[in-house]
Amino acid sequence: MSHSTHLVFKSPLHQMAASTCTELWIDSCAPAELNYAIEHGAVGATSNPVIVGEVLKKELPAYAPRIDALIKENSEASEDEIAWKIIEEMAGKAAALLHPIFVRDNKKRGRLSVQTSPKFWNNAAAMIKQAEHLNALAPNIQIKIPVTKAGIAAIEEVTARGISVNATVSFAVAQTIAVAEAVERGLARRKADGKSSEDMTPVCTIMVGRVDDWMRVVAERDGITGDPGATNWAGVAVMKKAYGIFLKCGFKTRLLAAAYRCHMHWSEFVGGDVILSIPFKYQKLFNSSGIKVESRMDTPVDAKILAELMRFEEFRRSYNEEGLKVEEFDTFGPTRRTLRQFIAGYQDLVGLIRERMIPNPDVK
């Protein structure tokens, strides 16, 4: 986008958001953190049950009265049902904060991504049903669905039903292509039915930091030695490779970078027509970093670093267009690792609710 050179920038992230086509989001649904991000140019946000759990842990005194009230009002509800009521209430409040942007930008920006239950990762029907329920929470909701075999089927179906998706639990170029193609099939079905898709804004996340994490795990597990700094570039390389393919193919789906570990997960993507969903911690860090805001998205990863990464079979599976088949998504290392962590995080959230529902009688 083009902006006046006389514009005063509040921060490096604000400069990026105001002077390039790279969109800033925040990986949080906490009101204070979301307001900070919006002040610095953010036009969207992502959430999931793990993030909600983290918000509750940090701000439990503020949320405890509401949790207790929900428990009292819903005396026969399970701890899972109360947990989802909290998730949905947080989502509603965050969506309301973003709604003015949604209106201002003609529904192209200003969305909050809400994730289906991580326990549904292998059940397309369950994800589709929950997606429809969550999508009705607010007009500016976007639904996060994992890029598993069942998730690909769900992504096509909910797209055909007019729901904007944010594909998550994604680490490989092949996964992003499968998502984009599933979205295109869903859009084609809508068009064949005479329905509009003009206001839909599908997104595919690449969890760039978790790509790096997985390469480090593999290096230690398999005894691979080499340049330890190379693994910091794995997610960047996958993101840039996928971006080139998306530009060439003209997919409606846009790429989003998530799971931040270092400044390169921001600075290397500046200038690309992509979304950067940066956690609050890293937004503050990047805004005080002094790193120059300049376009680097089209700058390829150094050939020596790429050659070092190519020694990893798991990197080749992430980087090559045909590195994974849809049938292999569920067994891919970072997918299993992330699903296990997401489900455990969800269980932690449920555990917080349980402590309010059934207080420990051994503790005063």
C-alpha positions in Angstrom: 0.0 0.0 0.0 1.1 3.6 -0.6 1.2 6.1 2.3 2.5 9.6 2.9 6.2 9.9 3.6 5.2 12.5 6.2 3.5 9.9 8.4 4.9 9.6 11.9 5.5 6.0 12.8 5.0 4.9 16.4 7.2 1.8 16.1 8.9 -0.5 13.5 5.8 -2.7 13.4 3.6 0.4 12.8 6.0 1.5 10.1 5.7 -1.9 8.4 1.9 -2.0 8.7 1.5 1.6 7.4 4.1 1.6 4.6 4.0 -2.0 3.1 1.5 -4.6 2.0 2.5 -6.8 4.9 -0.3 -7.1 7.5 0.3 -7.1 11.2 -1.9 -9.3 13.5 -1.4 -10.4 17.1 -1.4 -13.9 18.4 -3.5 -13.1 21.4 -7.1 -12.4 22.4 -6.3 -10.5 25.7 -7.9 -7.1 25.5 -4.9 -5.1 26.7 -2.5 -6.9 24.3 -4.9 -6.6 21.4 -5.4 -2.9 22.0 -1.6 -2.4 22.0 -1.3 -4.2 18.7 -4.1 -2.2 17.1 -2.4 1.0 18.3 0.7 -0.2 16.4 -1.1 -1.1 13.2 -2.6 -4.6 13.7 -5.7 -5.4 11.7 -6.4 -8.9 13.0 -5.8 -11.5 15.7 -5.5 -15.2 16.3 -6.5 -17.3 19.2 -6.8 -20.9 20.3 -7.7 -22.8 23.6 -4.0 -22.7 24.6 -3.9 -18.9 24.3 -7.1 -18.6 26.3 -5.6 -20.8 29.0 -2.5 -18.6 29.1 -4.7 -15.5 29.5 -6.6 -17.1 32.3 -3.3 -18.0 34.1 -2.0 -14.5 33.9 -5.3 -12.8 34.7 -7.2 -15.3 36.8 -8.3 -12.8 39.5 -10.0 -10.8 36.9 -11.7 -13.8 35.2 -12.5 -15.9 38.3 -15.8 -14.1 39.1 -17.1 -14.7 35.6 -16.0 -18.4 35.6 -17.7 -18.9 39.0 -20.9 -17.2 37.6 -20.9 -19.4 34.6 -20.5 -22.5 36.8 -23.5 -21.3 39.0 -25.7 -20.5 36.0 -24.9 -23.8 34.3 -25.1 -26.2 37.2 -25.2 -29.3 35.0 -22.5 -28.2 32.5 -19.3 -30.2 32.2 -15.9 -28.6 32.7 -15.4 -28.7 29.0 -18.7 -26.9 28.3 -17.7 -24.1 30.8 -14.2 -23.9 29.2 -15.8 -23.4 25.8 -18.2 -20.7 27.2 -15.1 -18.8 28.4 -13.3 -19.3 25.0 -16.4 -18.0 23.2 -16.8 -15.0 25.5 -13.2 -14.0 25.1 -13.5 -14.4 21.3 -16.6 -12.2 21.3 -14.8 -9.4 23.2 -11.8 -9.6 20.9 -13.9 -9.7 17.8 -15.7 -6.5 19.0 -12.4 -4.7 19.4 -11.5 -5.6 15.8 -15.0 -4.9 14.4 -14.4 -1.2 13.6 -11.4 -2.3 11.4 -13.7 -4.9 9.8 -16.2 -2.2 8.9 -13.6 0.4 7.8 -11.8 -2.0 5.5 -14.9 -3.5 3.9 -14.6 -6.9 5.6 -11.1 -7.5 4.1 -9.4 -7.0 7.5 -10.4 -6.9 11.1 -11.0 -10.6 11.8 -10.4 -12.8 14.8 -9.3 -16.4 14.2 -11.0 -18.9 16.6 -9.8 -22.5 16.6 -11.9 -25.6 16.7 -11.1 -28.1 19.5 -7.7 -29.6 19.0 -9.3 -33.0 20.0 -11.2 -32.9 16.7 -8.1 -33.0 14.5 -9.1 -36.4 13.0 -12.8 -35.8 12.7 -13.9 -33.6 9.7 -17.6 -33.7 10.6 -16.9 -32.5 14.2 -14.7 -29.7 12.9 -17.3 -28.6 10.4 -20.1 -28.6 13.0 -18.1 -26.6 15.4 -16.8 -24.2 12.7 -20.4 -23.2 11.9 -21.2 -22.7 15.6 -18.1 -20.5 16.2 -18.5 -18.6 13.0 -21.9 -17.4 14.3 -20.3 -15.7 17.3 -19.6 -12.5 15.4 -19.6 -11.2 11.8 -15.7 -10.9 11.7 -14.8 -14.5 12.8 -12.4 -16.7 11.0 -12.1 -20.4 11.8 -8.8 -22.2 12.5 -8.7 -25.7 11.3 -5.6 -28.0 11.5 -3.9 -29.1 8.3 -4.5 -32.8 8.9 -6.1 -35.3 6.5 -9.5 -34.6 8.1 -8.7 -30.9 8.3 -8.2 -30.6 4.5 -11.7 -32.1 3.9 -13.1 -29.8 6.6 -11.4 -26.7 5.0 -13.0 -27.4 1.6 -16.5 -28.0 3.1 -16.6 -24.9 5.4 -15.3 -22.8 2.6 -18.1 -24.0 0.4 -20.4 -23.0 3.2 -19.1 -19.4 3.2 -16.8 -19.5 6.2 -13.4 -17.9 6.1 -10.7 -20.3 7.3 -7.3 -19.9 8.9 -5.5 -23.3 8.3 -3.2 -24.0 11.2 -0.8 -26.8 12.5 1.0 -26.3 9.1 4.8 -26.6 8.6 5.4 -27.7 5.0 5.0 -26.2 1.5 3.0 -29.3 0.5 0.5 -28.6 3.3 0.0 -25.0 2.2 -0.6 -26.1 -1.3 -3.2 -28.7 -0.2 -4.9 -25.9 1.8 -5.0 -23.5 -1.0 -6.3 -26.1 -3.4 -9.0 -27.2 -0.9 -10.1 -23.6 -0.6 -10.2 -23.2 -4.4 -12.5 -26.3 -4.6 -14.7 -24.8 -1.9 -14.9 -21.5 -3.7 -15.7 -23.2 -7.0 -18.6 -25.0 -5.3 -20.0 -21.7 -4.0 -19.7 -20.2 -7.4 -21.5 -23.2 -9.0 -24.3 -22.7 -6.4 -24.5 -19.0 -7.3 -23.2 -17.8 -4.0 -20.7 -15.0 -3.4 -17.2 -15.4 -1.9 -16.2 -11.8 -2.4 -16.0 -11.1 1.4 -14.2 -14.3 2.3 -10.6 -14.0 3.4 -9.0 -17.5 3.6 -5.6 -17.7 5.3 -3.0 -20.5 5.6 -0.6 -20.3 8.6 2.9 -21.6 8.5 4.2 -22.1 12.1 7.7 -21.0 11.1 9.2 -21.2 14.6 7.9 -24.7 15.1 9.6 -25.7 11.8 12.9 -24.4 13.4 12.1 -26.3 16.6 11.5 -29.5 14.8 14.9 -29.3 13.0 16.6 -28.8 16.3 14.8 -31.8 17.7 15.8 -33.9 14.7 19.4 -32.8 14.9 19.6 -33.9 18.5 17.6 -37.1 18.1 19.5 -38.3 15.0 22.9 -37.0 15.9 23.2 -34.5 13.0 26.0 -32.0 13.5 26.6 -28.9 11.5 26.1 -25.1 11.6 23.7 -24.7 14.6 22.5 -21.3 13.2 21.1 -22.9 10.1 18.1 -24.2 11.8 17.0 -20.6 12.6 16.4 -20.2 8.9 14.3 -23.4 8.3 10.9 -21.7 8.8 11.9 -18.7 6.8 13.0 -20.9 3.9 9.7 -22.8 3.9 7.7 -19.5 4.1 9.5 -17.9 1.2 9.3 -21.0 -0.9 5.5 -21.3 -0.3 5.1 -17.5 -1.0 6.7 -17.8 -4.4 4.4 -20.7 -5.3 1.3 -18.8 -4.1 2.2 -15.8 -6.2 2.7 -17.9 -9.3 -0.6 -19.8 -8.8 -2.7 -16.8 -7.8 -4.4 -18.6 -4.9 -7.1 -16.6 -3.0 -5.6 -17.9 0.2 -2.9 -15.7 1.8 0.0 -17.0 3.9 0.4 -16.1 7.6 3.5 -16.6 9.7 3.1 -17.7 13.3 5.0 -19.3 16.2 7.7 -16.7 16.6 11.2 -17.5 17.9 13.5 -14.7 16.6 13.4 -11.4 14.7 13.9 -13.1 11.3 10.3 -14.5 11.6 9.3 -10.8 11.2 12.1 -9.0 9.4 12.6 -11.6 6.6 8.9 -11.3 5.6 8.6 -7.5 5.4 7.4 -6.4 2.0 5.5 -9.6 1.2 1.7 -9.7 0.7 1.5 -11.9 3.8 0.2 -11.7 7.4 2.4 -11.8 10.4 0.6 -12.9 13.6 3.1 -11.8 16.2 2.7 -12.6 20.0 2.6 -9.6 22.4 6.0 -10.5 23.8 7.6 -10.3 20.4 5.7 -7.2 19.3 7.2 -5.4 22.3 10.7 -6.9 21.5 10.6 -6.0 17.8 9.3 -2.5 18.5 12.4 -1.8 20.7 14.9 -3.6 18.5 16.1 -0.9 16.2 16.0 -3.3 13.3 15.5 -1.4 10.0 12.2 -1.9 8.3 12.9 -2.8 4.7 11.6 -5.3 2.2 13.3 -8.6 2.5 10.6 -11.1 1.4 12.1 -11.4 -2.1 15.6 -11.9 -0.7 16.4 -15.7 -1.0 17.8 -17.6 1.9 21.6 -17.8 1.5 22.6 -20.8 -0.6 25.1 -22.1 2.0 22.4 -22.1 4.7 19.9 -23.8 2.4 22.5 -26.5 1.5 23.1 -27.1 5.3 19.3 -27.4 5.8 19.0 -29.8 2.9 21.0 -32.3 4.9 17.9 -32.9 7.0 15.4 -35.2 5.4 12.7 -33.6 7.5 13.6 -30.2 6.1 13.3 -31.6 2.6 9.9 -32.9 3.4 8.9 -29.4 4.6 10.5 -27.5 1.8 9.8 -29.5 -1.4 6.4 -29.1 -3.0 5.9 -32.8 -3.1 7.6 -33.5 0.2 4.4 -34.8 1.8 1.2 -36.4 0.7 -2.1 -35.6 2.3 -2.1 -39.1 3.8 1.2 -38.2 5.6 0.1 -35.0 7.2 -1.1 -36.7 10.4 2.2 -38.6 11.0 4.5 -35.7 10.2 6.7 -35.0 13.2 5.9 -31.4 13.9 2.2 -32.1 13.3 2.2 -34.8 16.0 4.3 -32.7 18.3 2.0 -29.7 18.0 -1.2 -31.6 18.2 0.0 -33.2 21.4 1.0 -29.8 22.8 -2.3 -28.2 21.8 -4.4 -31.0 23.3 -2.3 -30.8 26.5 -2.8 -27.0 26.6 -6.5 -27.5 26.2 -6.5 -30.0 29.1 -4.7 -27.4 31.2 -7.5 -24.9 30.4 -10.1 -27.5 31.4 -8.1 -28.1 34.6 -8.3 -24.5 35.5 -12.1 -24.7 35.2 -12.1 -27.9 37.2 -10.4 -26.2 40.1 -13.2 -23.6 40.2 -15.9 -26.3 39.8 -14.6 -28.8 42.3 -12.2 -27.0 44.7 -9.6 -29.2 46.5 -11.1 -29.9 50.0 -7.6 -30.5 51.3 -6.7 -26.8 50.8 -8.2 -23.9 52.7 
